Amino acid sequence: MAFIKIKPDLKQNMSRLSDILNIPEQLLISANLGASLDEFYFPGVNQQAGKDAPPAETYEQLELLVNERPRLDEEQWLTETIVYDSAALKNEIEKLTECFPFVTSHILGRSALGQPIYELCLGAEDAEKTTHINASFHANEWITTSVLMKWLKEYCLFLCTGQHVLGFSPPELFRQTKLSVVPLVNPDGVDLVLLGPEHLGIERDAFDEMNEHQPDFKEWKANINGVDLNNQFPSDWEIEKRRKPPKSPSYRDYPGDEPLTEPEAIVMRDLIASQPPDRLVALHTQGEEIYWGYKGLEPPESSKVIQTFERLSGYKGVRFIDSYAGFRDWFIHFYQKEGYTVELGKGKNPLPLSQFDDIYCKSRGILWASCFFES
């Protein structure tokens, strides 16, 4: 992580430090919330300028040290498109939080196989609004994690470079909105799809019946227990249980024996219940549509926000669908706040990576707009 040993008195003038670094003051405040008195953290790539040097005692000394730091916009990994299994995501999170110390990461809980489910957070401490975004509830929709992580890296980079995008000012979004991101809700399922059961240390025979003896696991949608995580929430769950064809664990569509039996669903329920966000966005794939209503319980502002999402993406907003027990359904039902399910792309899941550039071009505007609230 980029940091400098510094005379504590210098940290009393964050405005001056902001001018030296050409980094918004609010980012520096956020980056240094956990710093010791004599350490000053700032966005940068793995540079510990003050590791072996005496503390900078003047702003001039500090400026000499930080001017040696590498340019963020020259870091190739910040613009790369990556397919994330659980190990690749862990590595990316470590790099992201090292490079951008205003981003924090913690483990919300663990999957059925004990893998961590991460939440990434950023935003000013006094931000008045909160947006939550998640991806890969469904294993064969792993491309949603790639979309979300690429956008998150773009957001962090533009925060530091001052670049505006699609009419939005990233520093203003940071000041206004706390962002909660869960990029991989279903790590076991995604690893199964991308790597196969052997990678997970599980015999293939244990999955063949649930997988209907298909030659591979590319179409696996459920968690590792054969339960559809997005049919696990207590909002008319009984309707989905009654009408879903699978009556036992399956590679897709089985809602479980009762609501909230699966650890991944419980983790997501607990996250929302602990501090309900003002807006929830769930990334899925199939149809280039955005579902935004639920039984008329959605707040009035949803109808205006969906128009912005439609304009920026070209996707079609759909208010009502014959579907229940989903994460977004439950959120709107219990909290009467904005909830959106964004269906990226078209085709058969898993959507091929060859569609990524088109999907990202259309969906990134939704992600930017999800952090913007009308004053």
C-alpha positions as a Markdown table, in Angstrom:
| # | Residue | x | y | z |
|---|---|---|---|---|
| 1 | Met | 0.0 | 0.0 | 0.0 |
| 2 | Ala | 1.3 | 3.5 | -0.8 |
| 3 | Phe | 2.1 | 5.3 | 2.4 |
| 4 | Ile | 4.6 | 7.8 | 3.7 |
| 5 | Lys | 5.9 | 8.3 | 7.2 |
| 6 | Ile | 4.9 | 11.8 | 8.1 |
| 7 | Lys | 5.2 | 14.3 | 10.9 |
| 8 | Pro | 1.7 | 14.1 | 12.5 |
| 9 | Asp | 1.2 | 17.8 | 12.4 |
| 10 | Leu | 1.1 | 17.7 | 8.6 |
| 11 | Lys | -2.0 | 15.6 | 8.7 |
| 12 | Gln | -3.9 | 18.4 | 10.3 |
| 13 | Asn | -4.1 | 20.1 | 6.9 |
| 14 | Met | -5.7 | 17.5 | 4.6 |
| 15 | Ser | -6.6 | 20.3 | 2.1 |
| 16 | Arg | -2.9 | 21.0 | 1.6 |
| 17 | Leu | -2.1 | 17.2 | 1.2 |
| 18 | Ser | -4.9 | 17.0 | -1.3 |
| 19 | Asp | -3.4 | 19.8 | -3.4 |
| 20 | Ile | 0.1 | 18.1 | -3.3 |
| 21 | Leu | -1.3 | 14.7 | -4.4 |
| 22 | Asn | -4.0 | 16.1 | -6.7 |
| 23 | Ile | -6.4 | 13.7 | -5.0 |
| 24 | Pro | -9.8 | 14.7 | -3.6 |
| 25 | Glu | -9.6 | 15.5 | 0.1 |
| 26 | Gln | -12.5 | 13.2 | 1.0 |
| 27 | Leu | -10.6 | 10.2 | -0.5 |
| 28 | Leu | -7.5 | 11.0 | 1.7 |
| 29 | Ile | -9.6 | 11.3 | 4.8 |
| 30 | Ser | -11.3 | 8.0 | 4.1 |
| 31 | Ala | -8.0 | 6.3 | 3.2 |
| 32 | Asn | -6.4 | 7.4 | 6.6 |
| 33 | Leu | -9.2 | 6.5 | 9.0 |
| 34 | Gly | -7.2 | 3.5 | 10.3 |
| 35 | Ala | -3.7 | 5.0 | 9.9 |
| 36 | Ser | -1.4 | 5.6 | 12.8 |
| 37 | Leu | -0.4 | 9.1 | 13.7 |
| 38 | Asp | 2.8 | 9.1 | 11.7 |
| 39 | Glu | 1.6 | 7.3 | 8.6 |
| 40 | Phe | -0.1 | 8.9 | 5.6 |
| 41 | Tyr | -1.9 | 6.6 | 3.1 |
| 42 | Phe | -2.7 | 7.6 | -0.4 |
| 43 | Pro | -3.8 | 5.9 | -3.6 |
| 44 | Gly | -0.9 | 4.2 | -5.3 |
| 45 | Val | 0.5 | 1.0 | -6.5 |
| 46 | Asn | 2.5 | -0.9 | -3.8 |
| 47 | Gln | 4.8 | 2.0 | -3.1 |
| 48 | Gln | 6.0 | 2.5 | 0.5 |
| 49 | Ala | 7.9 | 5.7 | -0.1 |
| 50 | Gly | 8.6 | 6.2 | 3.6 |
| 51 | Lys | 9.4 | 2.6 | 4.6 |
| 52 | Asp | 13.1 | 3.1 | 5.2 |
| 53 | Ala | 13.2 | 6.9 | 5.2 |
| 54 | Pro | 12.7 | 9.3 | 8.2 |
| 55 | Pro | 9.3 | 10.9 | 8.4 |
| 56 | Ala | 8.6 | 13.8 | 6.1 |
| 57 | Glu | 8.6 | 16.9 | 8.3 |
| 58 | Thr | 7.6 | 19.5 | 5.8 |
| 59 | Tyr | 5.1 | 19.6 | 2.9 |
| 60 | Glu | 8.0 | 20.1 | 0.5 |
| 61 | Gln | 9.7 | 16.9 | 1.7 |
| 62 | Leu | 6.4 | 15.0 | 1.3 |
| 63 | Glu | 5.9 | 16.4 | -2.2 |
| 64 | Leu | 9.3 | 15.1 | -3.3 |
| 65 | Leu | 8.5 | 11.6 | -2.0 |
| 66 | Val | 5.0 | 11.3 | -3.6 |
| 67 | Asn | 6.2 | 12.6 | -6.9 |
| 68 | Glu | 8.1 | 9.4 | -7.3 |
| 69 | Arg | 5.0 | 7.3 | -7.2 |
| 70 | Pro | 3.9 | 5.4 | -10.4 |
| 71 | Arg | 1.0 | 6.7 | -12.4 |
| 72 | Leu | -2.3 | 4.9 | -11.8 |
| 73 | Asp | -3.5 | 5.2 | -15.3 |
| 74 | Glu | -0.5 | 3.2 | -16.5 |
| 75 | Glu | -1.5 | 0.2 | -14.4 |
| 76 | Gln | -2.8 | -2.4 | -16.9 |
| 77 | Trp | -4.6 | -4.5 | -14.4 |
| 78 | Leu | -7.0 | -1.7 | -13.6 |
| 79 | Thr | -8.5 | -1.9 | -17.1 |
| 80 | Glu | -8.3 | -5.6 | -17.7 |
| 81 | Thr | -11.3 | -7.9 | -18.2 |
| 82 | Ile | -10.9 | -10.9 | -15.9 |
| 83 | Val | -12.9 | -14.1 | -15.4 |
| 84 | Tyr | -13.1 | -14.5 | -11.6 |
| 85 | Asp | -13.2 | -17.8 | -9.8 |
| 86 | Ser | -12.9 | -17.4 | -6.1 |
| 87 | Ala | -9.1 | -17.4 | -6.0 |
| 88 | Ala | -8.9 | -14.8 | -8.8 |
| 89 | Leu | -11.3 | -12.6 | -6.9 |
| 90 | Lys | -9.4 | -12.9 | -3.7 |
| 91 | Asn | -6.2 | -11.8 | -5.5 |
| 92 | Glu | -8.0 | -8.9 | -7.2 |
| 93 | Ile | -9.5 | -7.7 | -3.9 |
| 94 | Glu | -6.1 | -7.6 | -2.3 |
| 95 | Lys | -4.7 | -5.6 | -5.2 |
| 96 | Leu | -7.6 | -3.2 | -5.2 |
| 97 | Thr | -7.5 | -2.5 | -1.5 |
| 98 | Glu | -3.7 | -2.1 | -1.5 |
| 99 | Cys | -3.9 | 0.4 | -4.4 |
| 100 | Phe | -6.9 | 2.3 | -3.2 |
| 101 | Pro | -6.8 | 2.5 | 0.6 |
| 102 | Phe | -10.2 | 4.2 | 0.7 |
| 103 | Val | -11.7 | 0.8 | -0.3 |
| 104 | Thr | -12.2 | -1.6 | 2.6 |
| 105 | Ser | -12.9 | -5.3 | 2.4 |
| 106 | His | -14.2 | -7.8 | 4.9 |
| 107 | Ile | -15.7 | -11.3 | 5.0 |
| 108 | Leu | -19.5 | -11.2 | 5.5 |
| 109 | Gly | -19.7 | -15.0 | 6.0 |
| 110 | Arg | -18.9 | -18.2 | 4.3 |
| 111 | Ser | -20.4 | -20.4 | 1.6 |
| 112 | Ala | -21.6 | -24.0 | 2.0 |
| 113 | Leu | -18.0 | -25.2 | 1.4 |
| 114 | Gly | -16.5 | -22.6 | 3.7 |
| 115 | Gln | -15.3 | -20.1 | 1.1 |
| 116 | Pro | -15.4 | -16.4 | 2.1 |
| 117 | Ile | -18.1 | -14.1 | 0.7 |
| 118 | Tyr | -16.6 | -10.7 | 0.5 |
| 119 | Glu | -18.1 | -7.2 | 0.7 |
| 120 | Leu | -16.2 | -4.2 | -0.6 |
| 121 | Cys | -17.1 | -0.7 | 0.7 |
| 122 | Leu | -16.3 | 2.8 | -0.2 |
| 123 | Gly | -17.7 | 6.2 | 0.2 |
| 124 | Ala | -17.5 | 9.2 | 2.6 |
| 125 | Glu | -18.1 | 8.6 | 6.2 |
| 126 | Asp | -20.8 | 11.2 | 6.3 |
| 127 | Ala | -22.4 | 10.1 | 3.0 |
| 128 | Glu | -26.2 | 10.3 | 3.3 |
| 129 | Lys | -27.2 | 7.5 | 0.9 |
| 130 | Thr | -26.2 | 3.9 | 0.5 |
| 131 | Thr | -26.3 | 1.7 | -2.6 |
| 132 | His | -25.7 | -2.1 | -2.6 |
| 133 | Ile | -24.7 | -4.0 | -5.7 |
| 134 | Asn | -24.2 | -7.7 | -6.0 |
| 135 | Ala | -23.2 | -10.3 | -8.7 |
| 136 | Ser | -23.1 | -14.0 | -9.3 |
| 137 | Phe | -26.1 | -15.2 | -7.3 |
| 138 | His | -26.3 | -17.8 | -10.0 |
| 139 | Ala | -23.1 | -19.8 | -10.8 |
| 140 | Asn | -23.5 | -19.8 | -14.6 |
| 141 | Glu | -23.9 | -16.0 | -14.6 |
| 142 | Trp | -20.2 | -15.5 | -13.6 |
| 143 | Ile | -19.8 | -12.8 | -16.2 |
| 144 | Thr | -21.7 | -10.5 | -13.9 |
| 145 | Thr | -18.8 | -10.5 | -11.5 |
| 146 | Ser | -16.4 | -9.6 | -14.3 |
| 147 | Val | -18.7 | -6.6 | -15.2 |
| 148 | Leu | -19.0 | -5.4 | -11.6 |
| 149 | Met | -15.3 | -5.7 | -10.8 |
| 150 | Lys | -14.3 | -3.9 | -14.0 |
| 151 | Trp | -16.6 | -1.1 | -13.2 |
| 152 | Leu | -15.4 | -0.9 | -9.6 |
| 153 | Lys | -11.8 | -0.5 | -10.8 |
| 154 | Glu | -13.0 | 2.2 | -13.2 |
| 155 | Tyr | -14.7 | 4.0 | -10.4 |
| 156 | Cys | -11.6 | 3.9 | -8.2 |
| 157 | Leu | -9.4 | 5.1 | -11.0 |
| 158 | Phe | -11.7 | 7.9 | -12.0 |
| 159 | Leu | -12.0 | 9.0 | -8.4 |
| 160 | Cys | -8.2 | 9.6 | -8.3 |
| 161 | Thr | -7.8 | 11.1 | -11.8 |
| 162 | Gly | -10.7 | 13.4 | -11.6 |
| 163 | Gln | -12.2 | 12.1 | -14.9 |
| 164 | His | -16.0 | 12.6 | -15.3 |
| 165 | Val | -18.1 | 10.0 | -17.0 |
| 166 | Leu | -21.6 | 10.0 | -18.5 |
| 167 | Gly | -22.3 | 13.3 | -16.8 |
| 168 | Phe | -21.3 | 12.0 | -13.3 |
| 169 | Ser | -18.6 | 13.3 | -11.1 |
| 170 | Pro | -17.0 | 10.3 | -9.2 |
| 171 | Pro | -15.8 | 12.5 | -6.3 |
| 172 | Glu | -19.4 | 13.8 | -5.9 |
| 173 | Leu | -20.8 | 10.3 | -6.0 |
| 174 | Phe | -18.2 | 9.3 | -3.3 |
| 175 | Arg | -19.3 | 12.2 | -1.1 |
| 176 | Gln | -23.0 | 11.5 | -1.6 |
| 177 | Thr | -23.2 | 7.7 | -1.5 |
| 178 | Lys | -21.7 | 4.8 | 0.5 |
| 179 | Leu | -21.3 | 1.8 | -1.8 |
| 180 | Ser | -21.5 | -1.8 | -0.7 |
| 181 | Val | -20.4 | -4.4 | -3.3 |
| 182 | Val | -20.7 | -8.2 | -3.0 |
| 183 | Pro | -19.0 | -9.3 | -6.2 |
| 184 | Leu | -19.4 | -13.1 | -5.8 |
| 185 | Val | -22.4 | -14.3 | -3.8 |
| 186 | Asn | -22.0 | -17.9 | -4.9 |
| 187 | Pro | -18.3 | -18.8 | -4.9 |
| 188 | Asp | -18.7 | -22.6 | -4.7 |
| 189 | Gly | -21.1 | -22.6 | -7.7 |
| 190 | Val | -18.9 | -20.3 | -9.8 |
| 191 | Asp | -15.9 | -22.5 | -9.1 |
| 192 | Leu | -17.8 | -25.6 | -10.1 |
| 193 | Val | -18.8 | -24.0 | -13.4 |
| 194 | Leu | -15.4 | -22.6 | -14.2 |
| 195 | Leu | -13.1 | -25.3 | -12.8 |
| 196 | Gly | -15.2 | -28.5 | -12.3 |
| 197 | Pro | -15.9 | -30.6 | -9.2 |
| 198 | Glu | -12.4 | -32.0 | -9.0 |
| 199 | His | -11.0 | -28.6 | -8.2 |
| 200 | Leu | -13.4 | -28.4 | -5.2 |
| 201 | Gly | -12.2 | -31.9 | -4.0 |
| 202 | Ile | -15.6 | -33.4 | -4.7 |
| 203 | Glu | -16.3 | -36.6 | -6.7 |
| 204 | Arg | -18.1 | -35.9 | -10.0 |
| 205 | Asp | -20.6 | -38.8 | -9.2 |
| 206 | Ala | -22.0 | -36.7 | -6.3 |
| 207 | Phe | -23.2 | -34.1 | -8.8 |
| 208 | Asp | -24.2 | -36.1 | -11.9 |
| 209 | Glu | -27.8 | -36.8 | -10.8 |
| 210 | Met | -28.3 | -33.1 | -9.8 |
| 211 | Asn | -26.7 | -32.1 | -13.1 |
| 212 | Glu | -29.0 | -34.5 | -15.1 |
| 213 | His | -25.8 | -36.3 | -16.3 |
| 214 | Gln | -24.8 | -33.4 | -18.6 |
| 215 | Pro | -21.2 | -33.7 | -19.9 |
| 216 | Asp | -20.0 | -30.7 | -18.0 |
| 217 | Phe | -21.2 | -28.1 | -15.4 |
| 218 | Lys | -21.3 | -25.0 | -17.5 |
| 219 | Glu | -25.1 | -24.7 | -17.0 |
| 220 | Trp | -25.0 | -25.1 | -13.3 |
| 221 | Lys | -27.0 | -22.3 | -11.7 |
| 222 | Ala | -27.4 | -23.3 | -8.1 |
| 223 | Asn | -25.1 | -23.3 | -5.1 |
| 224 | Ile | -23.1 | -26.4 | -4.3 |
| 225 | Asn | -26.0 | -27.9 | -2.5 |
| 226 | Gly | -28.2 | -27.7 | -5.6 |
| 227 | Val | -30.4 | -24.8 | -4.3 |
| 228 | Asp | -31.2 | -21.7 | -6.4 |
| 229 | Leu | -30.0 | -18.9 | -4.1 |
| 230 | Asn | -32.3 | -16.4 | -5.8 |
| 231 | Asn | -35.3 | -18.5 | -4.9 |
| 232 | Gln | -34.5 | -18.6 | -1.2 |
| 233 | Phe | -36.0 | -15.5 | 0.3 |
| 234 | Pro | -39.2 | -15.3 | 2.3 |
| 235 | Ser | -41.4 | -13.3 | 0.0 |
| 236 | Asp | -44.1 | -15.6 | -1.4 |
| 237 | Trp | -41.5 | -18.4 | -1.3 |
| 238 | Glu | -44.3 | -21.0 | -1.2 |
| 239 | Ile | -45.5 | -20.0 | -4.7 |
| 240 | Glu | -42.1 | -20.7 | -6.2 |
| 241 | Lys | -41.8 | -23.9 | -4.1 |
| 242 | Arg | -45.1 | -25.2 | -5.5 |
| 243 | Arg | -44.5 | -24.4 | -9.1 |
| 244 | Lys | -40.8 | -25.0 | -9.7 |
| 245 | Pro | -40.3 | -28.3 | -11.5 |
| 246 | Pro | -37.4 | -29.6 | -9.4 |
| 247 | Lys | -38.6 | -31.2 | -6.2 |
| 248 | Ser | -35.1 | -32.1 | -4.9 |
| 249 | Pro | -31.7 | -30.5 | -5.2 |
| 250 | Ser | -30.9 | -29.7 | -8.8 |
| 251 | Tyr | -28.4 | -27.8 | -11.0 |
| 252 | Arg | -31.1 | -25.1 | -11.4 |
| 253 | Asp | -34.3 | -23.7 | -10.0 |
| 254 | Tyr | -34.8 | -25.7 | -6.8 |
| 255 | Pro | -35.9 | -23.2 | -4.1 |
| 256 | Gly | -34.9 | -25.5 | -1.2 |
| 257 | Asp | -36.9 | -27.2 | 1.5 |
| 258 | Glu | -37.8 | -23.8 | 3.1 |
| 259 | Pro | -36.6 | -20.2 | 2.9 |
| 260 | Leu | -33.1 | -19.3 | 3.9 |
| 261 | Thr | -31.7 | -22.7 | 4.3 |
| 262 | Glu | -28.4 | -21.9 | 2.5 |
| 263 | Pro | -25.5 | -20.1 | 4.1 |
| 264 | Glu | -25.0 | -17.7 | 1.1 |
| 265 | Ala | -28.7 | -16.6 | 1.2 |
| 266 | Ile | -28.4 | -16.1 | 5.0 |
| 267 | Val | -25.3 | -14.0 | 4.5 |
| 268 | Met | -27.1 | -11.7 | 2.1 |
| 269 | Arg | -30.2 | -11.5 | 4.2 |
| 270 | Asp | -28.1 | -10.5 | 7.3 |
| 271 | Leu | -26.2 | -7.9 | 5.3 |
| 272 | Ile | -29.3 | -6.1 | 4.3 |
| 273 | Ala | -31.1 | -6.5 | 7.6 |
| 274 | Ser | -28.2 | -5.0 | 9.5 |
| 275 | Gln | -28.3 | -1.8 | 7.6 |
| 276 | Pro | -30.8 | -1.6 | 4.7 |
| 277 | Pro | -29.5 | 0.4 | 1.8 |
| 278 | Asp | -31.5 | 3.1 | 0.0 |
| 279 | Arg | -31.0 | 1.2 | -3.3 |
| 280 | Leu | -30.3 | -2.3 | -4.3 |
| 281 | Val | -29.0 | -3.5 | -7.7 |
| 282 | Ala | -28.6 | -7.2 | -8.5 |
| 283 | Leu | -26.8 | -8.2 | -11.6 |
| 284 | His | -28.0 | -11.3 | -13.5 |
| 285 | Thr | -28.0 | -12.3 | -17.2 |
| 286 | Gln | -30.7 | -12.9 | -19.8 |
| 287 | Gly | -32.8 | -10.4 | -21.7 |
| 288 | Glu | -31.3 | -6.9 | -21.5 |
| 289 | Glu | -34.2 | -6.0 | -19.1 |
| 290 | Ile | -34.4 | -4.3 | -15.7 |
| 291 | Tyr | -37.0 | -5.5 | -13.2 |
| 292 | Trp | -37.9 | -2.8 | -10.8 |
| 293 | Gly | -41.3 | -3.3 | -9.3 |
| 294 | Tyr | -42.8 | -5.8 | -6.8 |
| 295 | Lys | -46.5 | -6.0 | -6.0 |
| 296 | Gly | -46.7 | -2.2 | -6.1 |
| 297 | Leu | -44.5 | -1.9 | -3.0 |
| 298 | Glu | -41.6 | -0.1 | -4.7 |
| 299 | Pro | -41.2 | 3.6 | -3.8 |
| 300 | Pro | -42.4 | 6.3 | -6.3 |
| 301 | Glu | -38.8 | 7.4 | -7.1 |
| 302 | Ser | -38.2 | 4.0 | -8.8 |
| 303 | Ser | -40.2 | 5.0 | -11.8 |
| 304 | Lys | -37.9 | 8.0 | -12.4 |
| 305 | Val | -34.7 | 6.1 | -11.8 |
| 306 | Ile | -35.6 | 3.3 | -14.2 |
| 307 | Gln | -35.9 | 6.0 | -16.9 |
| 308 | Thr | -32.3 | 7.0 | -16.3 |
| 309 | Phe | -31.2 | 3.3 | -16.4 |
| 310 | Glu | -33.1 | 2.8 | -19.6 |
| 311 | Arg | -31.6 | 5.8 | -21.3 |
| 312 | Leu | -28.0 | 5.0 | -20.3 |
| 313 | Ser | -28.2 | 1.3 | -21.2 |
| 314 | Gly | -30.8 | 0.8 | -23.9 |
| 315 | Tyr | -32.2 | -2.0 | -21.6 |
| 316 | Lys | -36.0 | -2.2 | -21.1 |
| 317 | Gly | -37.5 | -1.5 | -17.7 |
| 318 | Val | -40.1 | -4.1 | -16.6 |
| 319 | Arg | -42.2 | -3.3 | -13.6 |
| 320 | Phe | -44.0 | -6.6 | -12.9 |
| 321 | Ile | -43.0 | -10.1 | -13.6 |
| 322 | Asp | -44.5 | -13.4 | -12.4 |
| 323 | Ser | -41.6 | -14.2 | -10.0 |
| 324 | Tyr | -41.3 | -14.4 | -6.3 |
| 325 | Ala | -38.8 | -15.4 | -3.5 |
| 326 | Gly | -35.9 | -13.5 | -5.1 |
| 327 | Phe | -33.4 | -11.3 | -3.2 |
| 328 | Arg | -34.7 | -8.1 | -4.8 |
| 329 | Asp | -38.4 | -9.2 | -4.4 |
| 330 | Trp | -37.7 | -9.7 | -0.7 |
| 331 | Phe | -35.9 | -6.3 | -0.4 |
| 332 | Ile | -38.8 | -4.3 | -1.9 |
| 333 | His | -41.4 | -6.4 | 0.0 |
| 334 | Phe | -39.9 | -5.9 | 3.4 |
| 335 | Tyr | -38.2 | -2.5 | 3.1 |
| 336 | Gln | -40.3 | -0.7 | 0.4 |
| 337 | Lys | -37.1 | 0.7 | -1.1 |
| 338 | Glu | -35.6 | 0.8 | -4.6 |
| 339 | Gly | -34.6 | -2.6 | -6.0 |
| 340 | Tyr | -33.5 | -3.4 | -9.5 |
| 341 | Thr | -32.6 | -6.7 | -11.1 |
| 342 | Val | -30.5 | -6.0 | -14.2 |
| 343 | Glu | -30.5 | -8.8 | -16.8 |
| 344 | Leu | -27.3 | -8.3 | -18.8 |
| 345 | Gly | -27.0 | -9.6 | -22.3 |
| 346 | Lys | -28.9 | -12.2 | -24.3 |
| 347 | Gly | -28.3 | -15.8 | -25.2 |
| 348 | Lys | -27.8 | -19.0 | -23.4 |
| 349 | Asn | -26.1 | -19.0 | -20.0 |
| 350 | Pro | -23.2 | -18.9 | -19.4 |
| 351 | Leu | -22.9 | -15.9 | -21.8 |
| 352 | Pro | -19.6 | -16.1 | -23.6 |
| 353 | Leu | -16.8 | -13.7 | -22.8 |
| 354 | Ser | -17.0 | -12.5 | -26.4 |
| 355 | Gln | -20.1 | -10.6 | -25.4 |
| 356 | Phe | -18.3 | -8.8 | -22.6 |
| 357 | Asp | -17.4 | -5.6 | -24.3 |
| 358 | Asp | -21.0 | -5.0 | -25.6 |
| 359 | Ile | -22.5 | -5.9 | -22.2 |
| 360 | Tyr | -20.1 | -3.6 | -20.3 |
| 361 | Cys | -20.7 | -0.7 | -22.7 |
| 362 | Lys | -24.5 | -1.0 | -22.1 |
| 363 | Ser | -24.4 | -1.7 | -18.4 |
| 364 | Arg | -21.7 | 0.6 | -17.0 |
| 365 | Gly | -24.1 | 3.6 | -17.1 |
| 366 | Ile | -26.5 | 1.8 | -14.8 |
| 367 | Leu | -23.7 | 1.2 | -12.3 |
| 368 | Trp | -22.6 | 4.8 | -12.4 |
| 369 | Ala | -26.2 | 6.0 | -12.1 |
| 370 | Ser | -26.9 | 3.6 | -9.2 |
| 371 | Cys | -24.6 | 5.8 | -7.0 |
| 372 | Phe | -26.4 | 9.0 | -7.9 |
| 373 | Phe | -29.4 | 10.3 | -6.0 |
| 374 | Glu | -31.5 | 13.4 | -6.8 |
| 375 | Ser | -31.1 | 16.0 | -4.1 |
